[in-house]
Amino acid sequence: MLLDHSGSTARLGHPCDDLPLALDDGKPRTSGSKSTERRESLPTKCAKCSLMKPAKIHKCPACGFAPERQNEVQTIAGKLVKQVRKKPATKDVKQLVYSQLLFLQQRRGYRQGWAANQYRTFFDVWPKGLAEVAATPTQEVINKVRANAIAFAKRKEAGNAAA
């Protein structure tokens, strides 16, 4: 049983899902900034008396005010609900979807590879080891392809507006 109060499973996936096959090579990551030295902290202003005090001193030497950390966690009343975990798609389901995408590719005259790219939006992997057989698409597949086309058009429009 998982108690997910922050929505992590929705954002990051279920903890029991398969892990990525690409491993970290162990090399240290380099960040954009090259400076590793820590700068000296600048003086800060006391919230009560406005005295400029060294940053290392927590309590104000003039008025004795010691600020407390503010809790920014917001709580909302609600009920816990059971999250239904999607089962991984079987090879048969993947083949069926790929076949339907091949049908749409042929019918609409799209370029070679269009079906593979659409397949990747469904399953986040390329269609490896699947037969190149066309099948009549279901409404669910047609709707997903239409949603992908709309999203592509909006991204393209936003890119043109920014240029």
Buried (B, 14 or more C-beta within 10 A) or exposed (E): EEEEEEEEBEEEEBEEEEEEEEEEEEEEEEEEEEEEEEEEEEEBEBEEEEBEBEEEEEEBEEEEEEEEEEEEEEEEEEEEEEEEEEEEBEEEEBBBBBBBBBBBBEEEEBEEEBBBBBBEBBBEEEBEEBEEEBBEBEEEBEEBBEEBEEEEEEEEEEEEEEE
